[in-house]
């Protein structure tokens, strides 16, 4: 595991943040989250971002997802300048480049596992057969080949998160953003989810950025960044213990 | 299928599948719309029933002559010399002749009288005194059981709806009236023998009692009174000839119109009144139901905000979100419309009564019509649109980021 540098090994970055500033609120209630933040992450890296509550981890993830625009600076992913894109363009970009894994899975309870996984494919010009084949492939990949017709309520937390992972990768995105992916799981389920993320990174070359409070989860990443008081710092042993 | 319909389908399916989780508030929306629909169909059924009763059987070959500028018999008076003059004129006045060469004309009077109904309550009914030609001048009516009253006898025939209401008609063809004066009915100071039941296919005669003109006038001390003259026209030009003959028949102002025009003129104000009362009441209720629908759909959007936000993050469009919310509102409205229509259909054909223009009981059947169902269904869907559009806009404008931050 490599501690934090401003430019991770392998840069020029697949993900680039140049002088990014972000604040919440307006007027006198305006609170700066970070100011002039820069970072480069190379393609194929697996980066965990840790930090205390309120440090801006989730805000950073939302910025990388194109959900939250920056106040200043430039955000570029795989050569696309998100700062210069409008909301609709960012939404379209998300469907091709990005998979998001949520802490609470965010599955549609009335849809089966396969139907949940199929959702991002509905936005693409694929035939029903093509969609079903892709869904079956990714469900097998996360070890849920036999659970395609089950609803989320019939599954454990770990299985639901694996459905969430399958939904995130079904469009074969280059980048996976994970928001506390193990935050709602027991130790064993968390280990299974992290194992899948590790394999996606190692075997399929997915670039993964994971926000987590869990040191054990952070240890599964190649690099760990510690975000505090609006700036990155190397994650020392006390953070990872 | 292109992407947008698929998105709409998935989002609509998600919204509808979540209904059991919002059962109480969704049912309240369905129930309030059902109430509006049932009330509107009910009002329209009353109007249609009255229209059918008042307007049924109107003939263009029979004319009714009223006096004094009246449009109702109760307010009409015809001088006796007018009747005599028209009888003398015959075909010259456009009146058809019977097979014995006599003008087909009936002098008539309608007397409001009290009768005791099967439930023991006393109600006002119309006793019509007419001449022998009177029944023949009502082509839409016929004797269903028994026979016609005999001239000079204290005998009556009763419309079948009124007879049922008064407990005098068992509905069987071998009931009392068929064989004569088995049943008696007290009208005014004397008993009358019920000798027949008249069927008028839902027309006004179903609510009337017919008797001999001279007997009716004698019993109720109305000797010499004539309220209406009913004549058979001798052809398409008969009405014009009749109208031309009226000024020569009497100095009093008289007017003649076909039976069809008379009944249409009588029914129009009544049905218009029912509609005038019904629509404002229903529309007021619809405003309330729309507010309820708005509340329900806002609640739905609030409960589904994580789902909506997640799908928006995945790339689903605002339009799909909007469409799905409107579709949910329309589905609930449709359920309300079906429920309301089902309740209202139970009332179809129910017999009820109201007071006619002469203060007598007018018995009619509620008539749920396809047009009424369509109007109520359209109103229900309009409520759905009104209640669904604002929440749909809210759903489409919902910030995925803020919703996801707020958490489950």
Interface residues (C-beta under 8 A of the other chain):
Chain A: X58 X62 X65 X67 X68 X91 X92 X94 X95 X100 X102 X104 X106 X108 X109 X110 X111 X119 X120 X122 X123 X124 X125 X167
Chain B: X2 X3 X6 X7 X10 X13 X14 X17 X18 X306 X307 X310 X311 X312 X313 X314 X315 X316 X400 X401 X404 X405 X407 X408
